[in-house]
């Protein structure tokens, strides 16, 4: 049988009970049936007759507000954990909060402090969770007026070194902050970065500017002249290694014959160049017109002052070059220990192949002139002896 009490009836019964014996006034009231209160219920030392409930159905009113859940299950197969809803600290100067306590475990897994803003934690009808957001539009929607942030903190309680990272975003960038190490921003994405600025494929290939990378690192840039730039202090090395002694190649793929490597100074001015053309390789100076040498299947062709000190084929023109006598040439050779046109070639010193080759050519031409002169002498002597 259920007992249905109006508020007035409940107060009347309570009053009549208080007029009885003093021992009955402090006795617990036990109802062995359902109790239904059609209006509001106030529980606590500070409830008063004529309590103004407003829209409250149940009110707890005193200086220590707690609702305990004491599970009396005794079978090992049933859960027995006790819980408590706790409102505000019982200590003088304590905090104001609403909390759910794991009484059996001695923990407080959930707590909301007084003053928390509206929408501090919000779950909408679709199950989307808002933090600082009353209308979340994704599974977890975090809103803040200044740099919404997620902190990942390893606090050392499990025996591992403490480390804290922040994942955050604002109008300047999306970033990962290494809080433990001077709050360094080791990773950033600026607003407006193009699609697939960094794209990692299922096979681990990394694309920069492409959603379908076809190499370990695939860079696609249709805007900038400089596609990749490596800079910094001290020596810089681009190191290509094959760990199983396979082929290592540096490739430049284009139908243009202008495939080049350019060496620049710190001001960005070209100093020297290597051009890999179609079936030829050229070594250039600062400009395209400074051709120092061209390698083809036919050989090496050099440019520049190749006839120094000799006059090249001017050796055969008396108006350009006066051929010394054999005796003069021999005297210079023995006095200086080298040929005049070739110059000194000392052990351990670098050799200018262009100058040496030109000097050897000059000396060869002079030698043929001497051969011709000696042949004339021999012929004259032969004629004299006949």
Secondary structure, 3 states (H helix, E strand, C coil): CCEEECHHHHHHHHHHHHCCCHHHHCCCCCCCCCEEECCCEEECCCCCCCCCCCCCCEEECCCCEEEEECCCCCCCCCCCCCEEEEECCCCCCCCCEEEEEECCCCEEEEEEECCCCCCCCEECCCCCEEECCCCCCCCEEECCCCCCEEEEEECCCCCCCCEEEEEEECCCCEEEEECCCCCEEEEEECCCCCCCCCEECCCCCEEECCCCCCCCEEECCCCCCCCCCCCCCCCCCCCCCCCCCCCCCCCCCCCCCCCEEEEECCCCCEEEEEEECCCCEEEECCCCCCEEEEEECCEEEECCCCCCCCCHHHHHCCCCCCCCCHHHHHHHHHHHCCCCCCCCCCCCCCCCHHHHHHHHHHHHHHHHHHHHHHHHHHHHHHHHCC
